[in-house]
Amino acid sequence: MALRPNLMFSGNAESALAHYRDALGGEVEIFRFAGTPAAEHVPAEWGTKVLFGALRSPYGEVDVMDAPPGRQGKPGDNFAICVDVADEAKAADVFAKLSAGGDVLMPFEPTFYARKFGMASDKFGVRWMVNVPSEASS
């Protein structure tokens, strides 16, 4: 299992990644909305925006995304904590416990980028993403 911060931006995630890389060093990876099933859920002009980006620095990893309109949060409240769990049953248990008393924002189910993924806001208002990585990324 691993915990990673995931920062949500309203269209400037790529600039944020460049800034963080300049400050912390490391390698950047970016996947864009265009050409993915997620593209149908965002405005057409979002094709070049960041669906998922990561900075793997000597200090750790931080993930970023351009969140669809209305889901990015406000500066300072624009994050979620991602939990990678290889075991699907354990991940389902983690998701159920984190979402208990809170709100499920995205059901825990198979996606095109993970064996299973879900997003919830816990009873304290903290957003969590539980991810069972695909075989290729495990």
N, C-alpha and C positions, 0 to 999 in steps of 0.2 A: 504494500500500500504506500501511496505517496500523496502528500498534500501540495497543491500549487495555487498561488493566487492567480485569479483570472480577472483582468481589468476590462471593463466595457466602455467603449467610446462611441461617440455619435458621428463617426466619419473620419476621425483623425488617428486611428490606431497605428497606421504605418508610421506617421510622424512620431508618435509616442515611442514606438519600438526603436526608431533611429536614435532618439534622444537617450533612451535607456542603454542602448548599445554603446553610444559615445561615452556615457558615464561609467558603465560597468564592464565593457568589453564583452566578447563572446560572439556567438553565431546567431543569426536571425533566420527563421523559417516562416514563410507566409503562404497561406492558401486563400484564394479569393472566392467570392460568391459565384462568379461566372462559371458556367459549366457544371454546377452542382445542383442537386435537388433543392437546396436552400434558396437558390436564386429566384424561385417562383414565389417566395414569401417576403421578398423585399422589392422596393421600387427598381425599375429597370436600370436606372443610373447607378445602382449599387453594385453592378457587376465587378468593378475594380476594387471595391472595398474589401476589407480583411474579414473573412469568415473565421479564420483561426490564424493567429501568429504567435510565435514563441521566441523568446530570447533565452538562450542557454549560455549563461555567463559563468565565470569562475566562482561566483557567489551563490548560484542557484538558478532556478528557472522561474520566469514570469510569463504568463500567457496573456494575450490581448485579443480583442475582437471588436469589430464595429457592430454593435448591437442594433437590431432593427428599430426603427423609430418607435419610441414609447417604452423601450425595454433597457435603455442604456443607463438609467439612473442619473443622479446629479453628481458633479465632481465631489469626491470624498465618499460617495455612496454608490460608486460605479464598479463594484467588484463582487466576485463570488469566490468561494474556495472550492477548488476541484479536488476530488478524491478519486484516485485511480485504484481500482480493486480488480485483480485478475480473476477471482472466483465469482461467478455470476450469483450464486446463492448468497454469499457473504455481501456482495454489493447490493442485492435486493434488500437484505436485512438493514444495512447501513442507510439506504435510501428511505426505507419505511420509518426507521427511528428518527432520522433527521427531519423528515417531513411531518411527523406526528405533532399535531397541534398547530401546524403552520399551513402553508399553501403549496400545492404542487403546481409548479409553473410549466413544466414539461414532463409528461409521464415517463416513467422508467421503462424503456422499451428499445428494441433494436433500431439502429439508425444506419445511414449509409457510411458513417465514419467510425462507428464503434459497435461492438457486439450488443451492448446496451448502454443507454445514457438517460439520465433524468436530471431535472433541475427543480429545486424546491426552496422556498423561503421558510426557515424554521420558526418556531414559536417566539424567537427573540428578534425576528426580522433579518437574520443573516441569510444570504443566498448561498446555497450549496449546489454543486454539480457532481453527480456520482457517475463515473465512467468505467465501463469494462472495455479496455482497449481491444481493438480488432487483433486478430492473430498476427497480422503484418507489423503492427506497432508495439506488440508486447515484448 
